[in-house]
């Protein structure tokens, strides 16, 4: 199903969002297969739309640990949508048997919007939110979730489509400078879509194919494929003379979708997911420069990146691959200085 701008859904949510990780997540060779998302409605300015853009009508449920939810936080900030769309972050710990949970009133975690559910005092876990929207729901309890406060239901849990809604559908409610932020410019759409197609499957999802593989063959194939595509990104950025971002002088969707994986690569994926054929900071100088530019110079990226959520979540929640829940101390620092 295609969303705004013709984007094809990429089953965009964290595999660790799924309680129990059923056997159907693996193919015959033990390769990880990501299930599809199920809530696929759209906020639209079209006349008669079921979900029209309105200030303070919609709420985002996210995890600062999840790379797919991270996409929505970056776009929300880049577009200046904070006054229009509220956010609640779940606790970084996710139970493999009982889904993500909200913090309790007596808990204080990093990031100010990590709170109990402000809309439903009776809801303690994300799965309860899904079942409130659809009592017959059978699927993964993933983040992000875009919630309609007026209809008290889920609009979408597909991040690739949520971010495209945020690009344009609230523009009539934004000041001129934020309306002018174009993350999917017409002249680059074909190139962005082509880049997304291989970035998602081979890098965003590629790290999970390495970490959750159930056979040596599946792991070997996945890690070789991952680093082949990191090499492809490195070559592209080496040839990019027009500016510091993926397609030159302006940030686009390609930067957002790649960043959420690369920022987690050295601190998490290298050790936990065994993507240890190389590190971004040592083997990929052009990717490393691009990453540090986004992190240190664009607040929408740095301010939405919380290693206090990222590292404990992955190492303590994914007991499937790290049974003891031990969190490694390095690398230090998580992100090197811009001029390192």
N, C-alpha and C positions, 0 to 999 in steps of 0.2 A: 504494500500500500504506500503510495507516495503522499508526502505531506507538502506544506507550503514550499514553493520554489522547486518542487519536483524531487525532493530528497527521498531516497528509499530508506526505510527503517533498517537499523543495524542491530536490532535486539539489544539496545544500549542500556545495560544495567549490569551491576556487579554480580558475578557468579556466587560470591559469598553472601549475597542478599537472599539466596534461596535456601530455606531450611531443608536439611537432609541430603541435598545434592544427589538426587536419584540417579540410578544407573543409566538412564536414558541420556545423561549428559556426556556420555562417552561413546565413541564409535567402535568399530570392530578392532581397530589397532590400539585402542586405549586413548585415542585423541579426544580432547575436550571439545564439546559441541554446545554452543550457547543457545538456550531457549529464547523464543521470541516474546516480546512484550505484548500485552493484551488490551490495554486501555488506549485508544487511538483517536480521540476526538480533538478538535481544534478550536482555539480562540480565533475569531475571525471578525473583520469589520464588515463583511458582506451583510446586506439587509436580511433580517430574519434569522441570523445565525443563532444557534442554541447557546453558544458561549461568546457573547460580544465582549470586546475590551472595555473594562470599566475600572476606575480607580478603586483599590481596596476590596475588590471582589475575589481576587485569586490569591492563593497561598502556596508556597513551595515547601515541601518537606524534602530535606536533603540529608546527606551525611558528608562531612568534610573529608572523610576517608575515601569515599567512592569517587573514582575518576569521572564517571558519567554524570553524577550529580554535580561534580565540580564544574563541568561545562556550563551548567545553568547559572551557577553563582557568578562565574566570570562574565557571562553575557548580561546578566541582570545589572552588574555594576558598570560595565562598559556603556550600556544604554541608559544609565541613570534611572533604572526602574525601581530603586529601593523604596521611594515614597508610594509607589503604586501596587507593588506586589510584596507581601510580607513573607518571612521565611522562618522555619523552625528546623533546627538540626537535631538529629537523633544522637544518642550516646554513641561513642566510637565502638563499643562492644556489640557484636552481633552474634546471637546464639544460632548455631547450626540447626537447632531443633525448634527455636521459638522466635526467630526473626530479630530485626532491630528493635531496640527499646528506646523510649524517651527517658531523659533524666528525671529523677524524682525531685520534689520541691526542696529537699535538703542537700542536693548535690550541686556543686559548682564546677563546671568544666570550662576549659578555654573556649573562646568564641561566645560572644554575648547572646547569640540566638540559639544556643544549645540549651533548651528549656523544656519543661513539660509541654504537652500539646496545648496550645492556648485556645484552641477551638473546641476541644472535646475533653472535658475534665475526667471522663470515665475511661479514656483510651490510654493504655500504658505501652502498647507495642504497635509497630507499624502494621502487622497483620490484621489487627483489629480495625484499622482504618480501611484496609482493602475490603474487609468483610462488611463494614458499614456501607461502603459504596455498592457492594454486590454480595449479598449473603451466600450466593452459590459459587463464588469465585474459587477457582482451583488453579493455582499457579504460584509464581514466585513473588515474594513480598519485597520488591526492589525499590530503590531510590534512583532518581528523583520521582516525586509525585507532585503533579500540579493539581491543586484542589480548588473547587468552586465553592466558596463560602455560601453563596446564595442558594444553590441547589443541593449543597451538602453532599458532593460526590466528586469522584476523580474525573478530571478532564483527560489527562494523559500521564502515562509513566514511561514514555518514549523520549529520551533526552534529545535525540537528533531532531525530533519534530518540535519539542518544546523550545529549543533555542531558536529555531526558525520563526516560531510565533513571536518570540520576544524581539526579533530583529525589526519587525515592521508593524505588527498589529496594534501596538500602543502608541505609535508615533503621533497621533492626533492629540495625545495627552501630554506630550513631552515638549520641553523648550527646544528652541531651534538647534542649539549645539548638540544635544543628544539625538534629536531627530536626524541630524546629519551623519551620525555614526553609521557607516554602511559596512557591515561585516560579510556581506555576500554581494559584492558589486557585480553588475550585469556583465561587465567585460571580463570578469574572472570566474564566472559561475561554472563554465565547462571545466576549467582547470581545477577549481576547488572540488567539484564533484568527482573528477577523475582521481585526484589526490586522496580524497576521503575514502574512495573505494578500496584502495590498497593499504592506506594508513590504518583504517579500522581493522581490517581482517588480519593484517600481518604484524602490526605494532600494538595498537590499543588492545585488541583481543589476542594478539600474538604472545604477549607476556603470560597471559592466563593459559594459553595452549602449552607453554613450557611448564608452568608451575603446577598444573593440575593434570598433566599427562599421566596415564596409568601404565605406560610401557616405555622401555628404553627407546624403541623405534619411534614412537609418537613424540617423545621428548626430543630426540635427535633431529627429526624432521622439523619440529617447531622451532627449535633454537637456531638451526641453520637458516630457516626462512626469516626469522626475526632479524638476525644480524645482516642478512642480505638486504633487507629493506631499510635498516638503519644506515647501511652504506649508501643506499639510494638517496635518503634524506641528506646525508653528509655531502654527497656530490652536488645535489640541487643547491644547498646553501652555499657551497663553495663557489658556484657560478652565479649566485644572486648578488648583483652589483648595485641594484636600484635602492637598496635599503636594508635595514636590519631584520625585517620580518620575512615570513616564508615567501610571500609574493612581492616583496619590495618595501615601499615606504609606509604602507598602512597595514594594520592588523586585520586579518580576515578569519573566517571560520577555520581555515586550515591551521592557523596558529593555535587556536583554542583547542581543537580536537587533538592535536599532537602534544601540546604542552602538558595536558593532564596525565599522560603516561610518562613523558620524559622527566617530569619533576619527581616522580616516584621511582624512577629507574634505579639510580644508585643507592638511595636509602632503603629500598624495599625489595625490588624485583631481583636484583643481582644475587642477594643471599636467599631470600625466601622462595623465589621461583626459579632459581638456578640459571638465571640469564647471565652467567658469569664468564662468558667468552670475552667480555670487555666492559668497561665503565664509560659513561658519557664523558666524565671529567678528564679521562686519560686517553681514550682512544678516538674521540669524536670532537675535535676542536671547533668545528663550525657549528655543530649542534649545541655544544656547550656554550659558545658565545651567544647564540640565538636564545637559549634557555635563560642565561643570566640577564640578558637584555630585557626580556619580558618580566622576569622576577623582580629585578632591582629598579626598573624604570617605569613600570606600568602598574599602578596600585591595584587594578582589578585582578591581576594575577597574584601578586604577593599577598594581598590582604585576604584572599580567599584560600590560601594555601596554609594549612595547619598541620605541621608534622606531629603536634601533640595529639591529633586525632589519627593521622595516617599511620604512623608506626605502630602504636599499640593495637589499633584495629587489625591490621594485617597479621601481625605476629601472635596476637592473643586470640583472635576470633577464628582464624583459619587453622584450627586444630587438625584438620585433614592433612595438612602438609607440615605443621609445626606443633606436634602434640603437647610439648612441654610449655608452650606459650612464652618462651624466652625471647626477649626483645634485644637485638644487637645494639651496641652503643654507637657504632659508626655507620657510615662515614661521618667524620667531623671536619668542617661543618656540613650540614645537609646541603647547602648551596654555597659554592665558593663566591668570593667577592667578584664584582663586575670586572675588575682589572686583574684578576688572578693570572 
